Amino acid sequence: MSSASPGITPAGSPTITESGVPAGGKRVLLAKPRGYCAGVDRAVIAVEKALELYGAPVYVRKEIVHNRHVVETLRERGVIFVDETSEVPEGELVVFSAHGVSPAVHAEAAERNLRTIDATCPLVTKVHKEVNRFAKDDYDILLIGHEGHEEVEGTAGEAPDKVQLVDTAEDVDKVEIRDPSKVIWLSQTTLSVDETMERVDQLRDKFPGLADPPSDDICYATTNRQVAVKAMAAECDLVLVVGSTNSSNSKRLVEVALKAGARASYLVDFAHEVDEAWLEGVETVGVTSGASVPEVLVMDLLAWLAERGWGNVDEVTTANEKIAFALPHELRKVGKA
């Protein structure tokens, strides 16, 4: 998504620059990277493509991505979101969300003769493959993640007899393993890097032979967005994170901002949810967004802030993301027909 200025200059419009906004006075520090990651972009396009090719209704198991605006927009276009595959009429088309599903969900879809499009993020699929690999080698797998999150349920479902979920410090105490030389940790892709490593250290104190994942499980976009927030948080009186309350990576950005020195930080879905009392005594506002947030919502927030005097926007860039993922193979096959 473009991070450029909207190209209009009436009063109350934000002026975005790469640098050079003078210290002091009202200003906004805008984190880059922010917003859509490659996995979210792929999943949303997959649903839009399914609507275009097959027409409404298109069923989606769970929310395609954790963002209210995206879900409501797709619902208006004829997408029906369901909690379970059993709610999809036999023979209909169902899209599996970016968070991934367990083999049991795939099996149920096959039993119901459903046509499926798997929009699981490739980085989540990588963790699923790691679970399978280490389960076959008879490892105990300690999955660091948040209980009840769809991604965790899908990942653990790859080998439920070998995976133990570690969410809190208390969970570390409950872990039991069979062979201290065959235990590995893996993680949900959208966690706070710092919080995850804290949990790993606790596990390693208990199990010194704990093996690390073959490659980093926390996704590049989650890490990049946290690094960008850390780079600006100490200068901010307030950091506003655009994102939904069920978005793990968005909630982590609030936590990261506070730990990195922001005096206050809040999560909002839309500009109108900002409490103007939060702006009292504030000069520098930091703005970022979670990995499932379309850029239009960030631009709306910048315009809202500009109307209240925070019109100078300095974009703080810590990385330039150029990763893109191919569409699910089910849609690629249609494209060749």
N, C-alpha and C positions, 0 to 999 in steps of 0.2 A: 504494500500500500504506500502511496506517496506520502511523504512527510513535509511536502512543500506548503508554503502559505497558500490559502485558498485563492489568492489573486485578486482580492477586492480590498479596497482601502477606505471604506466609510468609517466614521468614528465608531469605536468599539470593536474594531477588527484587530486580531493579533498580528504583530509583525514578527516573523520568525527569522532569526539570523543564526549563523554558525557560531559566532563569537562576537565579542566587542560590546556587549551590553554593560554599561558602567555599573560598578558595585554601588550599592545604596539605592534607595528608591524602590518602588514596586516593580518587580520583575518575576518572570516565570522561567524556571529551568526545566526544559523538556527533554526527557531521557530518550536516547536512541542507542540500541534498538528498543522497540516497544511493540505492543500489538501482535497481530497475526504472526504465528510461526508457520513453517512449511506444512506441518502435519494438519493444523487447523485449516489452512487455506485449501489443502487437498480434500479434506473431509467436506467442507462447505460446498466446494465446486462439485464434488461427487453427487451430493444431493440435488444441487441445481441441475446438473447434467441428467440425472435420473428423471427429474420432472420434465425436462425438455424432450427426452427420448421416449418416455413411457406415459407421460401425463399424470395428473393427480387421480387418486391419492398415491403418494409414496409413503410407506411406513418407515419409521426410524425407531430402532430400539434404544431407549433412554434418550438423553439430549445429544444431538450430534456433536456439539461442543458445549462447554459450560458457559453460555452467555445468553442472558435473557433476550437481548435485542435480536440476536441471530435466530434464536428459537422462535420468537414471535413472528419475525419476518417470514421465515420458512413456513410456519403454520398458516399464515395468511395466504400463502401460495399453494396450499393443498397438501402439506406434509402432515401426517398424523403420527404423533410421538406416543409410544407405548412403553410401559415398564418391562413387560415380558414378551417373549416371542409368541407365547400362547395366545396373546391378544390379536395377533395378525391373522386375518382370514386365510384359510388354506389356499395355496397357489399364488398368493399375492407377493409383491416385491417388498423386501425389507432391507434397510441399510443398517449395518452395524456401526456404532459411533467410533470416533477417533480414539476412545479410551480402551477399546479392545473387548473381546468376549472370550469365555472359556470354551473348551471343546464340547462341553455339554450343551451350550447354546447352539453351536453349529449343528450338533447331532439332532437337537429338537427341531431346528429349521428344516433339516433334511427330511425328518419324519413327517413334517407337516407340508412337504412338497412346496416350500417357499423358495422363491427366487431371491438370491441374496447378493448384495454388494458389500464387501468388507472394506470399510473406510478406516480401519485401525491404523493409527500413525505407525509408520515403519520403525520408529524408535521404540515404540511399545512392543511391536512384533519382535524386535531384537531381544528384548528382555524375556518374552515368552520362549524364544528359542534357547536362551541361556537356561531357563528353568528346565526345559526338556533335556538339554544336554547334561546338566548336573544331576537331574533325577535319574537318568539312565545310568550314570556312574555311581548311583546310590549315595549321593551327598544329602546331608540335612541342609535345607535352604532357608536362610533367615531373610525374609522379605521386609525391608524397612518401608513403611507406608502408613497411610491413614485408614483405619478400619472403616469399612462401609463404602469406600471410594470405588467407583466402577472399575477403574484401572486395576486396582489391587485385587478385586474379585475375579477379574478375567485372568490376571497373571497367576494368582494362587490356584485357580481352577485347572491350570495345565498339569499340576501334580499335587493335588490336595493332601496326599499322604506324606509328602516330603517337605512341604512348605509350612513354615511357622511365621505368622505376622508379628512384626515388632513395631509397635506404634509409639509407646511411651517408655520411659525409663523403667517403670514397673514391669513392663512386658519382658525386659531383659532378664529380670530375676526369674521369670516363669519358664524361660527357654530350657528345654532339655534336648540333648543330642546323644546319638548312639556311638559315634566315633569321633574323637576330637581332632583327628587328622583329615576328616572328610566333612567339613562344614564351610559354607560360603555365604556371604551376604550379597543380596541384590537389592534394588530399590525402585520405588515408584519414580516415574520420570520427572514429576513436577514438584519435587520437594525443595526446601531450602538446603543449599549445599552445606552450610555451617551446621544446621540442625542434624542433617544426616550423618556428617562426620562425627558429631558428638555422640550419636547413637552407636556408630561403628566403634568408637573408642571404648564405650561401655561394654559392648559385646566382646571386643578383643581382650579387655581386662579379664573377662570370664572365660573366654576361649582363645588362648594365645595363638593357636594354629589356624584361626579364622582366615579364609582365603578371600581375596578381593575379586570383584567381577572382572572378566576378561577385558572389558572396556567400560568407560564411564556410563552408568545407567541414567543419571540425571541429564535431561536433554539439553542440547546446546542453547536452545532458546530460553529455557528457564534460567540457566546459568548466566547468559548474556544480559537478560533483563535485570537480574539481581546485581550484577557487576555495575551496570549503568546507574542503578539507584544508589548503590554504595558510593559511587563517584560524586554524586551531587548532594546526598542527604545531609551532610554536616553543614552545608550552606543554607539549608532550607528551614524556615520557621514552620512550614506545613508541607507535607507531601500528599497529594491526592492520587490515588490509584484507581483507574477506571477498570472495573471488572465486577463479576457477579459473586455472590457470597458462596456459591457452591463450586467456585473455581479455585482449586488448590494453589495453583501458581500465582494467582492474583492476591490471595490472602497472604501468601509468603512474602510478596513484595511490601506489604504494609509492615510486616514483622522486620524485614531486612532494613527498611527505611528507619524505623525506630532504633534498631540496634546500631545503625551506622551514624546516628547523631541527629536525625530530624526531631524537632521538638514535638511534632504531632503528625499523625498520618491516619488517613481514613480511606475506606473502600466505597466507591459509588458506582452504580450502573450508568447513571445519567447525570448531566450537569445540574438539573433541577433538584437533585438530591443533596447537593452541597448546602450545608447549614451556614448561612452568612456569618453566624457568630464565630465560626472557625477562623474567619479572616481578620478578626479584631487583633490589632497590633502586629499583623503579619506584613513583612516586606517581600520576602522571597518564598514563592510557592513552587514546589517541585511537582511535575506531572509525569505520570507514566501509565502504562496499561498492560493488562495481562495478555497472555499469548492467544487468547480466544476472542479478543476485542477488536472489532473493525475500527479503522482509523477515523471514520466519520464521528464516532462518539468522543474521541479525543479532541477533534476540531471543534465540536460543539462546546466542550468544556473550556477550551482556549477562548472561544468567542464570549462565553459567559463571564470568564475572568476579565477579559478585555473591557467589557461593558462596566466593570467595577473598578477599573483603573490598572489592572495588570495586563497591559497591552504589549509590553516588551517581552519577547520570548527568545531565550537563548537555548539553542539545541545543544545538549551535551552528548557527544558521540563517543562511545567506547568500543564499538565494533560495527562492521558493515556486513549484514547477512545476505548471502547470495544463494542459499540452499533452496532447492525446489524438489518436490517429490512427484513422480509420475502418478497419474490417476490409478485407482484400483483396476486390476487386470480385467475384471468383468466389463468395465466401461471401455477399456482399450480394445477389447475384442469386438465390441459393438461398432467402434469407430472404424475398424477395418472391414466391416461387412459391406 
